[in-house]
Amino acid sequence: MDLAGRILLAALFLAGAVQKALAPAAAQGLLAGYAAPGWLVWPALMLNLDLALGLIWPPTVRRAALVAAGYCALTSLFHFLPQDGWQMSIFVKNWALAGGFLVLAAARKA
């Protein structure tokens, strides 16, 4: 069950990497709306791939879970648009994922 859960969590980051690779303009537009440089989409893509692999490979699960928690918390800020219910649901989802990743990291004490 643990591996199945980690694969499902990893799929979220793999999908994010594929989305950024195939349609970087969408993420770049979101970044531009916050005056962030569009080139940040490429390190984000690489981080998404690293997290996907890190959540699956047992020796790196704890580190990946901690980084994923921070990533989800940070990227939630891009979705904090109280006037847009859809974006707020993504905001809350990211915080819920961050909490789940912290639980995963705690279960994998070093």
Residue pairs with C-beta under 8 A, 6 or more apart in sequence:
3 56
6 55
6 56
6 61
6 104
7 55
7 56
9 55
9 68
9 97
9 100
9 101
9 104
10 51
10 52
10 53
10 55
10 56
11 52
12 97
13 48
13 49
13 51
13 52
13 55
13 68
14 48
14 49
14 52
16 44
16 45
16 48
17 45
17 46
17 48
17 49
17 52
19 26
19 27
20 27
20 41
20 42
20 44
20 45
20 48
21 45
24 38
24 41
24 42
24 45
27 41
27 44
28 38
28 41
30 78
31 37
31 38
31 40
31 41
32 38
34 78
47 67
47 71
50 64
51 64
51 67
51 68
51 71
53 60
53 64
54 60
54 61
54 63
54 64
54 67
55 61
55 64
55 65
55 68
61 104
61 108
62 104
62 105
62 108
62 109
62 110
65 101
65 102
65 104
65 105
65 108
66 101
66 102
66 105
68 97
68 98
68 101
69 97
69 98
69 99
69 101
69 102
69 105
70 98
72 94
72 95
72 97
72 98
72 101
73 94
73 95
73 98
75 94
76 90
76 91
76 94
76 95
76 98
79 87
79 88
79 90
79 91
79 94
80 87
80 88
80 91
81 87
81 88
81 91
82 88
